[in-house]
Amino acid sequence: MSKKGIQSKDPHVLNLVKIVGVDPVRKSILYKKEDLLAYDCDGFTLRKHLPRAVVFPKNTAEVAAIVTYCHENDLPFLARGAGTGLSGGAIPLNGEVIISMVRMKKLLSVDFENRRAVVEPGFVNLKLTNSISDKGYYYAPDPSSQYCCTIGGNVAENAGGAHCLKYGVTTNHILGLEVVLPNGKVIEIGKDGVPDQPGYDLLGLLTGSEGTLGIVTKITVRILKNPEGKQTVLAYFDKVADGSKAVSDIISAGIVPAALEMMDKTAIEGVEAAAFPVGHPKDIEAVLLIEVDGIAAGLDEQINQILAVCNSNNVREVKAAQSEQERAKWWANRKTGFGAMGAISPDYIVQDGVIPRSKLPEVLKRINEISEEFSLRIANIFHAGDGNLHPLVLFDARIPGESEKALEAGSLCLKACADVGGTITGEHGVGIEKREEMRFVFTDEEIIAQTEIRQVFNSKNLLNAGKLFPSPGRCVEVKNEIAAAAAK
Ligand SMILES: Cc1cc2nc3c(=O)[nH]c(=O)nc-3n(C[C@H](O)[C@H](O)[C@H](O)COP(=O)(O)OP(=O)(O)OC[C@H]3O[C@@H](n4cnc5c(N)ncnc54)[C@H](O)[C@@H]3O)c2cc1C
């Protein structure tokens, strides 16, 4: 059977084509194995599954029709943005129909007076700032992947970024959402971007729900006025403990930098070997990239305080960016840090733990021990100011057993974070990668409470099943055990 050149015997593919139509220029549906291969994983490449098909809707009505079709025909489905997620959230574990949002990529409106913009979910993060910067505005959440990740994906993952220390993560910048629920019904939450709506905080619930409660089709975001001034410094430390102590001391001194980033020796080796080297000394143990912004008149004083803190923590050298070009080079060096690991290792996985800042030296020491125990190098590139660590476990997947070792080492890094009162993800989400690690921070009862919320929205569990929580089977068992105990 074929429909207008669609060579598929799958009746579901033929029915989905009826919804999205046949586009002679850009395919509106992919269903051949060779096309589907590009969608078998996201930025978490250790698990791969082929989707049933990939559909490219152009508007909310098409998304709703696809979802309704999947709901009525018991077809698993999930949304995908740019596929840069690092925890496997967009991997079609159950042969899902992938609903790709990349053709819904319009900037729908900008309201400078009320400081908000409305975008479609496939709109790329950095494009928003680029579209409004000539008027002196920007969009604050700045994941290092911002040149390609979508704002829909950012909402799903509650993405963070270097400047989230001062400005908050995605959830702090979302004013309204249009969502297609897993049964195909369309709802609007946070109507017209008016804050503090009565009722439950569905905006908060949906943001960070990792694509398990609905598919976001329109987003109202907060936009900010550019700060009047910015100053950026690099500080080099011979000892990682001194760099970590400087981070705590800067915040304890009452300074809230816009960004406070740290890279360790292995990370420096990677970024200096990759596309944007800036000449960091290779024999130091830590570099801090510190940025302050705000009213220009107050910045010198903040920088002087930061210099004093660095000096009192045995800094080897500290220097301020002398031009916007130099600042941009430093940020490119930092922001391409994950990819730079490719210059020193065939493979890596990136972890995403959060700890109280004061525990930095202790946890970095433990990560170092894990590296030695597993004979795997671990680089650390992270948002030090908010205690959001990114241990990058370097390995070679061609060596039998090394991928498993890397996963185990990564899991132990997260355990080290949980053990000091931290948690297992700051911004990359749980996906499939950290499902079991959810047990480091939640009891079974707490996990059940959350899966029951998912059940309310996603009653058939067709939308992105198997993500975010440990096996529902186990939770149901525990739930039954609790019920049985209560009945005694
Ligand atoms: C080099 C690199 C650097 C990174 N740096 C950062 C960083 O600094 N900070 C950070 O937070 N993250 C970072 N990430 C991770 C990633 O870019 C973010 O998680 C991003 O938000 C994912 O967006 P995406 O469009 O790629 O989403 P995808 O990977 O396509 O999807 C991610 C999840 O969102 C769901 N989803 C996508 N679109 C929708 C939608 N419209 N409605 C509902 N659910 C949806 C998917 O089902 C999936 O579960 C980085 C990734 C890379 C590769």
The ligand as a Tripos MOL2 file, in Angstrom:
@<TRIPOS>MOLECULE
LIG
   53    58     1     0     0
SMALL
NO_CHARGES

@<TRIPOS>ATOM
      1 C1         27.2670   20.2020   24.3460 C.3       1 LIG1
      2 C2         26.0570   20.2580   25.2310 C.ar      1 LIG1
      3 C3         26.0120   21.1920   26.2530 C.ar      1 LIG1
      4 C4         24.8980   21.2540   27.0850 C.ar      1 LIG1
      5 N1         24.8630   22.2080   28.0610 N.ar      1 LIG1
      6 C5         23.7620   22.3180   28.8380 C.ar      1 LIG1
      7 C6         23.6900   23.3290   29.8530 C.ar      1 LIG1
      8 O1         24.5920   24.1390   30.0360 O.2       1 LIG1
      9 N2         22.5650   23.3860   30.5910 N.ar      1 LIG1
     10 C7         21.5270   22.5180   30.4080 C.ar      1 LIG1
     11 O2         20.5230   22.6290   31.1070 O.2       1 LIG1
     12 N3         21.5690   21.5560   29.4650 N.ar      1 LIG1
     13 C8         22.6490   21.4340   28.6800 C.ar      1 LIG1
     14 N4         22.6980   20.4640   27.7180 N.ar      1 LIG1
     15 C9         21.5820   19.5040   27.5950 C.3       1 LIG1
     16 C10        20.4860   19.8840   26.5720 C.3       1 LIG1
     17 O3         20.9750   20.7640   25.5870 O.3       1 LIG1
     18 C11        19.2760   20.4810   27.2650 C.3       1 LIG1
     19 O4         18.6730   19.4960   28.0960 O.3       1 LIG1
     20 C12        18.1970   21.0350   26.3280 C.3       1 LIG1
     21 O5         17.1990   21.6490   27.1090 O.3       1 LIG1
     22 C13        17.5590   19.9690   25.4370 C.3       1 LIG1
     23 O6         16.8440   20.6330   24.3990 O.3       1 LIG1
     24 P1         16.5240   19.8790   23.0280 P.3       1 LIG1
     25 O7         15.7650   20.8040   22.1680 O.co2     1 LIG1
     26 O8         17.7550   19.3230   22.4470 O.co2     1 LIG1
     27 O9         15.5820   18.7160   23.5610 O.3       1 LIG1
     28 P2         15.5950   17.1600   23.2330 P.3       1 LIG1
     29 O10        16.9140   16.5660   23.5850 O.co2     1 LIG1
     30 O11        15.0990   16.9180   21.8740 O.co2     1 LIG1
     31 O12        14.5110   16.6270   24.2740 O.3       1 LIG1
     32 C14        14.7780   16.6620   25.6500 C.3       1 LIG1
     33 C15        13.5200   16.2180   26.4040 C.3       1 LIG1
     34 O13        12.5200   17.1780   26.2200 O.3       1 LIG1
     35 C16        11.3390   16.5980   25.6750 C.3       1 LIG1
     36 N5         10.7770   17.5920   24.7740 N.ar      1 LIG1
     37 C17        11.3790   18.2020   23.7250 C.ar      1 LIG1
     38 N6         10.5580   19.0910   23.1700 N.ar      1 LIG1
     39 C18         9.3980   19.0440   23.8760 C.ar      1 LIG1
     40 C19         8.1490   19.7140   23.7870 C.ar      1 LIG1
     41 N7          7.9280   20.6330   22.8850 N.pl3     1 LIG1
     42 N8          7.1820   19.3900   24.6940 N.ar      1 LIG1
     43 C20         7.3960   18.4630   25.6590 C.ar      1 LIG1
     44 N9          8.5490   17.7930   25.7690 N.ar      1 LIG1
     45 C21         9.5420   18.0830   24.9070 C.ar      1 LIG1
     46 C22        11.8030   15.3170   25.0130 C.3       1 LIG1
     47 O14        10.7640   14.3520   24.9780 O.3       1 LIG1
     48 C23        12.9390   14.9000   25.9260 C.3       1 LIG1
     49 O15        12.4190   14.2040   27.0270 O.3       1 LIG1
     50 C24        23.8100   20.3600   26.8760 C.ar      1 LIG1
     51 C25        23.8630   19.4410   25.8520 C.ar      1 LIG1
     52 C26        24.9670   19.3700   25.0370 C.ar      1 LIG1
     53 C27        24.9850   18.3580   23.9250 C.3       1 LIG1
@<TRIPOS>BOND
     1     1     2 1
     2     2     3 ar
     3     2    52 ar
     4     3     4 ar
     5     4     5 ar
     6     4    50 ar
     7     5     6 ar
     8     6     7 ar
     9     6    13 1
    10     7     8 2
    11     7     9 ar
    12     9    10 ar
    13    10    11 2
    14    10    12 ar
    15    12    13 ar
    16    13    14 ar
    17    14    15 1
    18    14    50 ar
    19    15    16 1
    20    16    17 1
    21    16    18 1
    22    18    19 1
    23    18    20 1
    24    20    21 1
    25    20    22 1
    26    22    23 1
    27    23    24 1
    28    24    25 2
    29    24    26 1
    30    24    27 1
    31    27    28 1
    32    28    29 2
    33    28    30 1
    34    28    31 1
    35    31    32 1
    36    32    33 1
    37    33    34 1
    38    33    48 1
    39    34    35 1
    40    35    36 1
    41    35    46 1
    42    36    37 ar
    43    36    45 ar
    44    37    38 ar
    45    38    39 ar
    46    39    40 ar
    47    39    45 ar
    48    40    41 1
    49    40    42 ar
    50    42    43 ar
    51    43    44 ar
    52    44    45 ar
    53    46    47 1
    54    46    48 1
    55    48    49 1
    56    50    51 ar
    57    51    52 ar
    58    52    53 1
@<TRIPOS>SUBSTRUCTURE
     1 LIG1         1 GROUP 0 **** ****
